[in-house]
Amino acid sequence: MGTPFTKQNLVADGMYVMYAPSGSAYAKDAKFVARFKYGRASRNPFMTCLRRNFTVEEYFARMEAGESPLPIAESKGFVLSHIKRWLKLDGYPQTVAGYKTWSADRAAAREAARA
């Protein structure tokens, strides 16, 4: 089954999210999970997504395979907070599929404006 992410072992420290089995982001056993340099508003929803959808082993196996944190979370339906706001304002569903549709529609509108 695997080790679950919990509120105790998934620690937010400033712009960083760390996996810390001991509960401290400064412990030697702490591992980097993700960085939220500009958009800390998405940090807590990201952590909730990890707790609900991933095991520690699954997440770090994908990280070691070369994937970055955001595409890993998006594969299970995570959408950044500011993108959810954009989708809601434009009447699209606040999902990954809604974001892809919104993005394609915006690209088509830009192309139409150029012509």
RAGIBEL-V983902 format. One record per residue. N is the residue number from 1. RES is the residue in one small letter. SS is DSSP state (A for helix, B for strand, O for the rest). NEAR is the number of other ideal C-beta (glycine too) atoms within 12 Angstrom. Layout:
# RAGIBEL-V983902
n->N res->RES ss->SS near->NEAR
n->N res->RES ss->SS near->NEAR
This chain:
# RAGIBEL-V983902
n->1 res->m ss->O near->7
n->2 res->g ss->O near->13
n->3 res->t ss->O near->20
n->4 res->p ss->B near->21
n->5 res->f ss->O near->33
n->6 res->t ss->O near->20
n->7 res->k ss->O near->16
n->8 res->q ss->O near->17
n->9 res->n ss->O near->29
n->10 res->l ss->B near->36
n->11 res->v ss->B near->30
n->12 res->a ss->B near->26
n->13 res->d ss->B near->24
n->14 res->g ss->O near->14
n->15 res->m ss->O near->20
n->16 res->y ss->B near->25
n->17 res->v ss->B near->36
n->18 res->m ss->B near->32
n->19 res->y ss->B near->37
n->20 res->a ss->O near->27
n->21 res->p ss->O near->21
n->22 res->s ss->O near->16
n->23 res->g ss->O near->18
n->24 res->s ss->O near->16
n->25 res->a ss->O near->25
n->26 res->y ss->O near->14
n->27 res->a ss->O near->16
n->28 res->k ss->O near->11
n->29 res->d ss->O near->16
n->30 res->a ss->O near->21
n->31 res->k ss->B near->26
n->32 res->f ss->B near->21
n->33 res->v ss->B near->36
n->34 res->a ss->B near->39
n->35 res->r ss->B near->21
n->36 res->f ss->O near->26
n->37 res->k ss->O near->13
n->38 res->y ss->O near->12
n->39 res->g ss->O near->20
n->40 res->r ss->A near->22
n->41 res->a ss->A near->16
n->42 res->s ss->A near->30
n->43 res->r ss->A near->31
n->44 res->n ss->A near->20
n->45 res->p ss->A near->28
n->46 res->f ss->A near->37
n->47 res->m ss->A near->33
n->48 res->t ss->A near->23
n->49 res->c ss->A near->31
n->50 res->l ss->A near->39
n->51 res->r ss->A near->27
n->52 res->r ss->A near->19
n->53 res->n ss->A near->23
n->54 res->f ss->O near->34
n->55 res->t ss->B near->22
n->56 res->v ss->A near->26
n->57 res->e ss->A near->17
n->58 res->e ss->A near->23
n->59 res->y ss->A near->37
n->60 res->f ss->A near->23
n->61 res->a ss->A near->15
n->62 res->r ss->A near->25
n->63 res->m ss->A near->24
n->64 res->e ss->A near->14
n->65 res->a ss->O near->12
n->66 res->g ss->O near->10
n->67 res->e ss->O near->19
n->68 res->s ss->O near->18
n->69 res->p ss->A near->32
n->70 res->l ss->A near->26
n->71 res->p ss->A near->18
n->72 res->i ss->A near->27
n->73 res->a ss->A near->35
n->74 res->e ss->A near->24
n->75 res->s ss->O near->20
n->76 res->k ss->O near->23
n->77 res->g ss->O near->22
n->78 res->f ss->O near->32
n->79 res->v ss->O near->31
n->80 res->l ss->O near->28
n->81 res->s ss->A near->23
n->82 res->h ss->A near->19
n->83 res->i ss->A near->28
n->84 res->k ss->A near->25
n->85 res->r ss->A near->18
n->86 res->w ss->A near->20
n->87 res->l ss->A near->26
n->88 res->k ss->A near->18
n->89 res->l ss->A near->12
n->90 res->d ss->A near->19
n->91 res->g ss->O near->12
n->92 res->y ss->O near->24
n->93 res->p ss->O near->18
n->94 res->q ss->O near->25
n->95 res->t ss->O near->19
n->96 res->v ss->A near->25
n->97 res->a ss->A near->16
n->98 res->g ss->A near->22
n->99 res->y ss->A near->27
n->100 res->k ss->A near->18
n->101 res->t ss->A near->19
n->102 res->w ss->A near->27
n->103 res->s ss->A near->20
n->104 res->a ss->A near->15
n->105 res->d ss->A near->19
n->106 res->r ss->A near->18
n->107 res->a ss->A near->14
n->108 res->a ss->A near->14
n->109 res->a ss->A near->14
n->110 res->r ss->A near->12
n->111 res->e ss->A near->11
n->112 res->a ss->A near->10
n->113 res->a ss->A near->9
n->114 res->r ss->A near->8
n->115 res->a ss->O near->7
